[in-house]
Amino acid sequence: MTAPVNVITLESGEHLTREEFEYRYTQSPHIKKAELINEVVFVASPIRVRRHAQPHGNILGWLFNYSIEFSGLMVCDNATVRLDDKNEVQPDVLLR
């Protein structure tokens, strides 16, 4: 899938403010995962089954079972997390 015409997309290595990063990310539905770390853009590569997807599922299941034992914990999958004005990450799994 190609990017829409007249839209500035995200490119790994670009230096952006959080506001510009969020704007471009919302305008780039073809990009499945991007993060802003110290104002630098990182666009993720496609994931592989054995090296990522299967271990991801195992970790998600493990954290879900762990969260059942301790009330007040939240397990999230691919949630955007604003750490501060220069960092916005999207961890594969989040225990909060």
Backbone torsions as a table, in degrees:
resi	resn	phi	psi	omega
1	MET	NA	135.6	-179.6
2	THR	-98.5	159.9	179.9
3	ALA	-72.4	149.4	176.3
4	PRO	-60.5	151.2	179.4
5	VAL	-68.6	146.2	176.7
6	ASN	67.7	21.8	176.6
7	VAL	-117.7	131.6	176.8
8	ILE	-81.8	117.7	-177.9
9	THR	-90.9	178.1	177.6
10	LEU	-90.8	140.1	176.7
11	GLU	-130.4	134.6	176.5
12	SER	-55.7	137.8	178.0
13	GLY	94.6	-13.1	178.5
14	GLU	-67.6	148.0	174.8
15	HIS	-103.2	116.4	-177.0
16	LEU	-135.5	156.7	169.3
17	THR	-75.7	163.1	178.5
18	ARG	-61.2	-39.2	-179.6
19	GLU	-63.0	-46.1	179.0
20	GLU	-66.1	-40.5	177.4
21	PHE	-58.5	-49.0	-179.7
22	GLU	-62.6	-40.0	178.7
23	TYR	-61.8	-50.6	-178.0
24	ARG	-65.7	-36.6	-180.0
25	TYR	-63.9	-42.6	178.9
26	THR	-67.9	-24.5	178.6
27	GLN	-88.8	3.7	-175.7
28	SER	-125.5	68.1	-177.4
29	PRO	-64.2	-16.9	177.8
30	HIS	-74.4	-15.5	177.6
31	ILE	-92.1	120.4	-175.2
32	LYS	-84.7	-30.3	-179.4
33	LYS	-153.4	126.9	175.0
34	ALA	-144.1	150.0	179.9
35	GLU	-133.3	155.8	175.2
36	LEU	-118.1	116.0	-178.6
37	ILE	-126.1	116.6	-175.6
38	ASN	51.4	44.5	178.0
39	GLU	66.4	17.6	176.5
40	VAL	-113.1	133.4	-178.3
41	VAL	-83.3	136.5	173.3
42	PHE	-127.8	115.5	177.0
43	VAL	-101.1	126.0	-174.9
44	ALA	-74.9	150.2	173.8
45	SER	-82.5	162.8	175.2
46	PRO	-58.6	147.1	-177.3
47	ILE	-92.1	154.5	178.5
48	ARG	-107.7	151.9	-175.2
49	VAL	-64.7	-58.6	-173.2
50	ARG	-73.5	-32.1	-177.3
51	ARG	-88.0	-17.2	-177.4
52	HIS	-136.9	-57.7	-171.0
53	ALA	-61.7	-45.6	-180.0
54	GLN	-66.2	-49.3	176.3
55	PRO	-60.9	-35.0	177.8
56	HIS	-60.0	-46.8	178.2
57	GLY	-61.8	-40.0	178.4
58	ASN	-64.2	-44.3	179.9
59	ILE	-66.2	-40.2	178.2
60	LEU	-61.1	-45.3	178.1
61	GLY	-62.8	-42.7	180.0
62	TRP	-62.2	-46.5	-180.0
63	LEU	-67.3	-35.5	176.5
64	PHE	-61.5	-48.2	178.4
65	ASN	-62.0	-38.9	177.0
66	TYR	-62.2	-42.2	-177.5
67	SER	-66.4	-26.8	177.5
68	ILE	-65.6	-34.2	-177.6
69	GLU	-74.9	-23.1	-176.0
70	PHE	-127.5	112.4	-177.7
71	SER	-67.1	152.0	177.6
72	GLY	91.1	-5.0	178.5
73	LEU	-89.8	149.2	180.0
74	MET	-126.9	129.9	175.2
75	VAL	-106.1	127.4	-179.0
76	CYS	-125.2	150.5	-179.5
77	ASP	-118.6	117.7	176.7
78	ASN	56.1	42.9	178.8
79	ALA	-89.2	142.9	175.6
80	THR	-77.9	133.5	-178.3
81	VAL	-125.5	118.8	174.0
82	ARG	-87.1	112.4	179.0
83	LEU	-84.6	-39.0	176.2
84	ASP	-167.7	-163.8	-177.2
85	ASP	-73.0	-11.1	-177.3
86	LYS	-115.2	-4.2	-173.8
87	ASN	-135.9	124.1	176.7
88	GLU	-139.9	108.0	-174.3
89	VAL	-113.2	166.0	178.4
90	GLN	-135.1	80.4	-178.7
91	PRO	-65.6	149.7	179.1
92	ASP	-60.1	-42.4	-179.6
93	VAL	-138.6	142.8	-178.9
94	LEU	-135.1	128.2	172.5
95	LEU	-109.2	122.7	-174.6
96	ARG	-130.0	NA	NA
